[in-house]
Amino acid sequence: MPLFKKQKALIGLDIGSSAIKAVELSKSKKGYEITALACEPVATDAIVDGAIMDSAAVSNAIRRALTSGGFKAKGVAASVSGHSVIVKRVTLPAATPAEVAASIEFDAEQYIPFQLSEVNLDYEVVGPAESDDLGMDVLLVVAKKDKIRNHTGAIGLAGRSPDVVDIDAFALQNAFEANYAVDPQHTVALLNIGASLMNINITRGGVPFVVRDVSVGGNQYTDILQKDLSLSFQEAEDLKLGRKGADQGMVQPLMESVTDMLVLEIQKTFDFFRETYPQESISQVWVSGGASQVPGLVEKIQQVFGYPTQAMNPFQSVGVGSKVDAREVAEMGPSLAVAVGLALRGFDQ
């Protein structure tokens, strides 16, 4: 459900706190194929909790990525997340589209902690109310205007046109549905664990029940390893991802302390989901994002919650073009889920 929408080939641009990731797709006989890929690191603290603090640094990283990647498309699909973005499923006492529109205009402020003048608002009727009450279930999507300007401004400085502004959690769902056969009766939890932010989307049949962004991520692993073991950033990154051996008696407790924090935030969301939708149950959990590659994290999530859990591959059903390094795609795979989901917006009907 993009806030702005056009139908043409687009570059999926994931503006993350640790890196800019860009993906371009094309239609192929088998479905989709990745035809261009680029990743550029972002200066530390240039992006904090999803907010761009240094537009010049971010726009320069975007420009480098789009210059180096051999992209053909000119337009860009980007996304926002964090505390300035709210996705909420609400029940409105309405029966017709006109009544829904009137109810949104009249009642929206009771559902969001912002003034309507401060936000871009979109909504979609997802069906009759799940409860026994008469009315319609509506997915309400709100993003603060300054948050959107924050991102579109950096893209504009990089010399590109931000044609679509979406939500990270929706792009994640888009990538999932393009790669896996989805039973419309099964509720799944999609977790995208990035460097500083975790997107959670609990969804069934293409419609989210709960969407939540949490300010925790893979940086916490790196930070604690750097601090407690007196390592450089790169040494801590390598250790975090299992690329470097170490005394596990020292490392494991530190890693587990961060994993426990991530699991606690997932627990809060799952508890809220169960309390709000007691008739629903999660059938499977899919984990993406760079931090999903932390050894043992996926297994820990399955152990704690008991749901079948596995890493999500955003290229499970997406081919790799001849001009793209297949090894790079395989290595970066889980961290490219949002970028793939954004690139797919170019094929929206």
C-alpha positions in Angstrom: 0.0 0.0 0.0 2.3 2.8 -1.2 1.6 6.3 -0.1 2.3 7.5 -3.6 2.0 5.2 -6.6 3.0 5.0 -10.2 3.3 2.1 -12.6 6.8 1.9 -14.2 10.1 0.2 -13.7 11.6 1.4 -10.4 14.8 1.0 -8.4 14.1 -0.4 -5.0 16.1 1.9 -2.6 16.4 0.7 1.0 17.9 3.6 3.0 19.2 1.7 6.0 21.2 3.0 9.0 24.3 1.0 8.0 24.0 0.9 4.2 22.1 2.1 1.1 20.9 -1.0 -0.8 19.5 -0.7 -4.3 17.9 -3.4 -6.4 16.5 -3.3 -10.0 14.3 -6.1 -11.3 12.9 -7.1 -14.7 10.2 -9.4 -15.8 11.4 -12.8 -17.0 9.8 -16.0 -18.4 9.9 -17.5 -14.9 8.8 -14.4 -13.1 11.4 -11.8 -12.0 15.1 -11.4 -12.4 17.5 -9.1 -10.6 19.4 -7.0 -13.2 21.3 -4.5 -11.0 22.4 -4.4 -7.4 24.5 -2.0 -5.4 25.3 -1.5 -1.7 27.0 1.5 -0.2 27.9 2.0 3.5 26.5 5.0 5.3 28.6 7.1 7.7 28.0 6.3 11.4 25.1 8.3 12.9 24.1 9.6 9.4 20.8 7.8 10.0 19.5 7.2 13.5 16.3 5.2 14.2 15.3 5.5 10.6 15.7 9.3 10.5 18.2 10.9 8.2 20.5 13.2 10.3 23.1 14.0 7.6 21.3 14.5 4.3 24.6 15.3 2.4 26.2 12.0 3.6 23.2 9.9 2.7 22.6 11.6 -0.7 26.3 11.0 -1.6 25.9 7.3 -0.6 22.8 7.0 -2.7 24.5 8.7 -5.7 27.5 6.3 -5.4 25.2 3.3 -5.2 23.2 4.3 -8.2 26.2 5.3 -10.2 28.1 2.0 -9.6 25.2 -0.4 -10.0 24.5 0.0 -13.7 20.8 0.8 -13.2 18.6 1.6 -16.2 15.5 2.8 -14.4 15.4 6.5 -13.4 12.6 6.4 -10.9 13.0 5.2 -7.3 10.8 3.4 -4.8 11.9 4.1 -1.2 10.3 3.4 2.2 10.1 4.8 5.7 9.7 3.2 9.1 10.2 4.0 12.8 8.3 6.0 15.3 7.0 8.5 12.7 5.1 5.7 10.9 2.0 4.1 12.2 0.1 1.1 10.6 -3.1 0.2 12.5 -6.0 -2.0 11.8 -9.2 -0.4 13.1 -12.9 -1.2 13.0 -15.1 1.6 11.8 -18.9 1.7 12.1 -19.4 2.1 8.4 -20.8 0.1 5.5 -20.1 2.0 2.4 -16.9 3.6 0.9 -18.3 7.1 1.5 -19.1 6.3 5.1 -15.5 4.9 5.6 -14.0 8.1 4.1 -16.2 10.3 6.4 -15.3 8.2 9.4 -11.6 8.4 8.7 -11.8 12.2 8.3 -13.7 12.6 11.5 -12.1 10.0 13.7 -8.5 9.5 12.5 -6.9 11.6 15.2 -8.2 9.2 17.9 -6.1 6.5 16.4 -2.8 8.4 15.9 -0.7 10.6 18.2 -0.1 13.3 15.5 -2.1 16.2 14.1 -3.7 15.3 10.8 -2.0 18.4 9.3 1.4 16.8 10.1 0.9 13.5 8.3 0.2 11.8 5.0 -2.6 9.4 5.6 -3.8 6.5 3.5 -6.2 3.6 4.2 -7.7 0.5 2.7 -10.8 -1.4 3.6 -9.8 -5.0 4.2 -13.3 -6.5 4.8 -16.1 -6.8 7.2 -15.2 -6.5 10.9 -13.4 -9.5 12.3 -15.3 -9.0 15.6 -19.0 -9.5 16.1 -19.6 -5.7 15.8 -21.1 -4.3 12.7 -18.7 -2.3 10.6 -15.6 -2.5 8.4 -12.0 -3.4 9.2 -9.8 -0.7 7.8 -6.0 -0.6 7.5 -4.9 2.9 8.4 -1.4 4.0 7.3 0.1 7.2 8.6 3.6 8.7 8.0 4.7 12.2 9.2 5.3 14.6 6.4 8.6 15.6 7.7 9.7 12.0 7.8 8.8 11.6 4.1 10.5 14.9 3.2 13.5 13.7 5.1 13.9 10.8 2.7 12.6 12.3 -0.5 14.9 15.3 0.0 18.0 13.1 0.3 17.0 11.1 -2.9 16.4 14.4 -4.7 19.8 15.7 -3.7 21.2 12.5 -5.2 19.6 13.5 -8.5 16.8 11.0 -8.6 13.0 11.1 -8.5 11.3 9.5 -5.5 8.2 8.2 -7.3 7.0 5.8 -4.6 7.2 6.2 -0.8 6.2 3.0 0.9 6.4 1.4 4.4 9.3 -1.0 5.2 6.8 -3.6 6.5 4.7 -3.6 3.3 7.8 -3.9 1.1 8.9 -6.9 3.3 5.5 -8.5 2.7 5.7 -7.8 -1.0 9.1 -9.6 -1.2 7.8 -12.5 0.8 4.7 -13.0 -1.4 6.7 -12.8 -4.6 9.0 -15.6 -3.4 6.9 -18.1 -1.5 3.6 -19.9 -2.1 1.3 -18.3 0.4 -1.7 -20.1 1.9 -4.3 -17.3 2.3 -5.6 -19.0 5.4 -2.3 -19.1 7.2 -1.1 -16.2 9.4 2.7 -15.6 9.2 5.0 -13.3 11.1 7.6 -11.5 9.0 10.6 -10.1 10.9 13.1 -7.9 9.2 16.0 -7.3 11.6 18.3 -4.6 10.3 21.2 -2.7 11.9 19.2 -0.5 14.2 15.5 -1.3 13.5 13.3 -4.4 13.5 10.2 -4.4 11.3 7.5 -6.9 12.4 4.5 -7.7 10.1 2.0 -10.3 11.2 -0.2 -10.9 8.2 -2.7 -13.3 6.6 -3.9 -13.3 3.0 -1.9 -10.2 2.1 -3.5 -8.1 4.8 -1.5 -7.2 8.0 -3.0 -7.7 11.4 -0.1 -6.0 13.3 2.8 -3.9 12.1 5.4 -2.7 14.5 8.8 -1.1 14.2 11.2 -1.6 17.1 14.5 0.3 17.7 16.7 -2.8 18.2 18.9 -4.6 15.7 22.2 -6.0 14.7 24.2 -3.0 15.8 23.6 -4.0 19.4 25.7 -7.2 18.9 28.5 -5.2 17.3 28.4 -2.5 20.0 28.6 -4.9 22.9 31.4 -7.0 21.3 33.4 -3.8 20.6 33.0 -2.4 24.1 33.5 -5.6 26.2 36.2 -7.2 24.1 38.0 -4.0 23.0 37.6 -4.8 19.3 37.5 -2.6 16.2 34.1 -2.2 14.4 35.1 -4.6 11.6 36.5 -7.2 14.1 33.2 -7.1 16.0 31.2 -7.4 12.8 33.2 -10.4 11.7 32.8 -12.0 15.1 29.1 -11.3 15.2 28.5 -13.0 11.8 30.7 -16.0 12.6 33.5 -15.0 10.2 36.1 -14.9 13.0 36.8 -17.4 15.7 37.1 -16.4 19.4 36.8 -17.6 22.9 33.2 -18.7 23.0 33.2 -18.5 26.8 33.6 -14.7 26.4 31.5 -14.2 23.3 28.5 -16.4 23.8 27.1 -14.6 26.9 27.4 -11.2 25.2 25.7 -12.4 22.0 22.9 -14.1 24.0 22.2 -10.9 26.0 21.4 -9.1 22.7 19.4 -12.1 21.3 17.3 -12.1 24.5 16.6 -8.4 24.0 15.4 -9.0 20.4 13.3 -12.0 21.5 11.7 -9.9 24.3 10.5 -7.3 21.7 9.2 -10.0 19.4 7.4 -11.5 22.5 5.7 -8.2 23.2 4.4 -8.0 19.6 3.2 -11.7 19.6 1.5 -11.2 22.9 -0.3 -8.1 21.6 -1.4 -10.0 18.5 -2.8 -12.9 20.6 -4.7 -10.6 22.9 -6.1 -8.5 20.0 -6.9 -11.5 17.7 -7.4 -14.5 20.0 -9.1 -16.4 17.1 -5.9 -16.2 15.0 -2.7 -18.2 15.4 0.8 -17.8 13.8 1.7 -20.8 11.5 5.2 -19.7 10.6 7.9 -17.1 11.2 10.2 -15.8 8.5 13.3 -13.8 9.4 15.2 -11.4 7.1 17.5 -8.4 7.4 21.3 -8.4 7.9 21.0 -9.5 11.6 19.1 -12.7 10.5 22.6 -14.0 9.6 23.8 -13.9 13.2 24.5 -17.6 14.0 21.8 -19.2 16.1 19.3 -16.3 16.0 16.7 -18.0 13.8 17.0 -21.2 15.8 16.6 -19.2 19.1 13.4 -17.6 17.8 12.0 -21.0 17.0 13.0 -22.5 20.3 11.4 -19.7 22.3 8.1 -19.4 20.5 7.7 -22.9 19.1 6.6 -21.7 15.6 8.4 -23.1 12.6 11.0 -20.4 11.8 13.4 -20.0 8.9 15.4 -17.3 7.1 13.6 -15.6 4.3 15.4 -15.6 0.9 14.1 -12.7 -1.2 15.6 -14.4 -4.2 14.0 -17.8 -3.7 11.9 -17.3 -6.8 13.9 -14.4 -8.4 16.5 -15.2 -11.0 19.9 -13.6 -11.1 20.8 -11.7 -14.3 24.1 -12.2 -16.2 25.4 -8.8 -15.2 24.9 -9.4 -11.4 27.4 -11.2 -9.2 25.5 -14.3 -8.0 27.9 -14.7 -5.0 27.1 -11.1 -3.9 23.4 -11.8 -4.1 23.8 -15.0 -2.1 25.8 -13.2 0.6 23.6 -10.2 0.9 20.3 -12.1 0.3 18.4 -11.6 3.6 19.5 -8.0 3.9 17.9 -7.1 0.5 14.3 -8.1 1.4 13.0 -4.5 1.7 14.9 -3.4 -1.5 13.4 -6.3 -3.5 9.9 -5.6 -2.2 10.3 -1.9 -3.2 11.6 -2.8 -6.7 8.5 -5.0 -7.2 6.4 -1.8 -6.9 7.3 -1.0 -10.4 5.2 -4.0 -11.5 2.1 -3.1 -9.4 -1.1 -3.4 -11.4 
